[in-house]
């Protein structure tokens, strides 16, 4: 539950700050407009009241927004169509706005000595200010969703780097990569058929996505039944993130073994290869632009993962990376050997990592 709580708390903090700013701006603009229309003093005497009302409304809407988005993203939207999700969210937000504005309008009337006509039941149906707020809410919801989708698409912090053009020119970075692949994927695909097999992969990666944030991981690519995870080097080795995520994912699959067995007749297992080092990062493409990584680290990590079946291991890691990790007592290693990986001239020391 702890990772879920942290994830929700981060979302809650972001939404409250976002909507507090949005509604402080709205009330400030609206306040000055009213000042010109109705002769209200536009001095600085009510600035504190404006900020107070904006924070109150922003906190209420921000909390509602965080709860709704978190529940739908993590529990409800998976089995619902986009149209149904949008309809349900719209109804919830409309009811939330009516309740929040009924309370805040009373505060506005008391603070600014205005009459906002919200005393009767159904007041909101003909209230122009209410529908102005609804339109304003829709616009800022789209802005928030844009940044959220961009952040989910590119990974935490990557979208900001896009905006500032950090990777417009190739840059050298030190990163850690994990290639995570479904064990016996060909056999499973033949057994389940392509439709059921696709559902299995979808379920597995849904479980993976639930934990990537805890380990500061970024999903670089999904390639069929394989996921490629990436960290900047510091975050990758911190708390053994690049290894612990594999065991957490494996544990999560085990906890849902009954679900997988009932639906697919099996419990999926994954194998992974982990390696790190310097490589080039740059933007590629003008259509469907994305961040690309070029260098030997990527190929080597894929080759390491390809050795799992040969040595009957589920997690293999290069010793180059292991020397920078401080393994806890819960992890152990077994040296595999100085291997000649496919397509490489030099050998590489590789070890298996186990959870005790």
Secondary structure, 3 states (H helix, E strand, C coil): CHHHHHHHHHHHHHHHHHHHHHHHHHHHHHHHHHHHHHCCCCCCCCHHHHHHHHHHHHHHHHHHHHHHHHHHHHHHHHHCCHHHHHHHHHHHHHHHHHHHHHHHHHHHHHHHCCCCCCCCCCHHHCCHHHHHHHHHHHHHHHHHHHHHHHHHHHCCCHHHHHHCCCCCCCEEEEEEEEEEEECCHHHHHHHHCHHHHHHHHHHHHHHHHCCHHHHCCEEEEEECCEEEEEEEHHHHHHHHHHHHHHHHHHHHHHHCHHHHHHHHCCCCCEEEEEEEEEEEEEEECCCCCEEEEECHHHHHHHHHHHCHHHHCCCEEEEHHHHCCCCCCCCEEEEEEEEECCCCCCCCEEEEEEEEC
